[in-house]
Amino acid sequence: QVQLVESGGGLVQPGGSLRLSCAASGIIFSVNSMGWYRQTSGKERELVATISTRGTTNYAASVKGRFTISIDNAKKSVYLQMNSLEPEDTAVYYCNTAVNDRRGFNYYWGQGTQVTVSS
């Protein structure tokens, strides 16, 4: 069973920064991509950013220029550096990965980490 463990959420003032981390563990034959999504109460989960193992990135328009996603293939870890945070960035952030494991090609989710941007 593949598990994703996230860390780095918390409370920050508008304009501040946070760095989220996520590490995948378990029997993984290969990682295809990793990414971050976020969800607020009453809304659907939305893409924040994704990155392939080759470093190809994709960002939501709302975070482009403020957030940076990076990956450490050796550690099967993904990071999200969030700068110039706004109250609208408040959400539960979920790590996601697409992997090849014993069951074939699968997507896995982390448990989520709360990010609150407030003065």
N, C-alpha and C positions, 0 to 999 in steps of 0.2 A: 504494500500500500504506500503510495506516495503522499508525503505530508509537506505542507508549506507552513513555515513559522515566520510571522511578521513581527517587526518591532519598530519603534521610533515615533509612534503617534504621541499626541499630547495637546496641550493648550498653548497657543502662541498669540501674540498681539498682531493686529493688521500690520503688514509690511515686514513681518518677521520671516524666519526660515525654519524648516524642519527637514530631516532626512529619514526616509523610510527604508527599511531593509527587509528582505525576504529570502529565506534559504529553503531549498527543496531537499528532501531526504527520502530514502527508500531505494528500491531497486529500479533504477532509471537507465534504460539503454541509451537514450539520447534525448536531449532537450531541443525542441524546435524553436520555441520562443517563450518569453516571459513578459509579464506586464502588470499594470495597475489599473484598477477600476474603482469607482466610488459610488456610494449610494446614500441618499438622504431619505428621511421618513416620507413615505407616500410617493416616492419617485422610483423609476426603474434604475437599475445599475447602469452606469455609463462608463465608457472608455476614458481613461486619463492618458495613458501612454503604453506602448508596447515596444519590444525590442527583440530582434532575432539574434541567434547566436553569432551571426556575422556582423551584428552591430547596426542593422537597418532599423531605424526608429519611426514611430508614428505617434503623433500627439493630437489630442483634442485641441480645437482652435482656442478654447478658453484658457488653456494653460501654456500654449506655445510661447516661448520666450521667457517664461518664468520657471518652468519645471524642466528638469533634465533627468532622463532615465539612463541607467548604465547597467551592464551585466558583467559578472565574473563567471566565465564558463567553467573554470576549474572548480569553483566552489558551488556551482549551480545556484547562484544568488543574483538577485536583481535589487537595484537601489533606485530611489526616487528622491532627488534633491529638489525641494520646493522652496522657492524664493518669492519675495514680494507677495506673501500670502494675503488673501482677501477673505472677508467673512463668507463670501459665496463658495469658498473652498471647503468650508466645514462639511464633513461627511465621514462615513465609515469607509476606509480605503481597504480594498481587497487585492491581494496578490493572486496572480493567475499564471499557470504555465501549461504549455502544450508539449507533451512528451510521448516518446515511445517506451512503453514498459511491458510487463509480462502479458498484459491484456490487450496490447496493440497500441493504437494511437488514442490518447485520452487527454482531457483537460482536467485540471485540478485547481481548487480554490483554497486560499488560506482562510483563517477564522475572522479576519478583519481587524483593523486597528483604527481607533477614533482619532480624528484630527479636528480640533476646534479652534477657529480663528475668531478671537473676540478681545475687545479692550475691557 
